[in-house]
Amino acid sequence: SENLEVEIKGVDMYVTLTTKGDYKYSSDNDVLLWNSIGHSEFKLGEEERLLEPGDLVYIPAGLEYEYKPTTARTYIVFAL
């Protein structure tokens, strides 16, 4: 087994109470996005899927992704 260690550079928690708007994001850091409550449409490149409560997504640094709420939601972003 390998001992891999990644430093968490930041953590942000967001609450979205509306389903309006299209959102595009990118980061200079690798990101873990935890869709903790509610549902969201997620698109990274050609891949599209509906995120459900508890889903965790890894997004490599520099890639643009779309993350649109379909219900009220809470999500947590970990910058690595």
Buried (B, 14 or more C-beta within 10 A) or exposed (E): EEEEEEEEEEEEEEEBEEBEEEEEEEBEBBBBBBBBBBBBBBBBEEEEEEBEBEBEBEBEEEEEBBBBBEEEBBBBBBBB
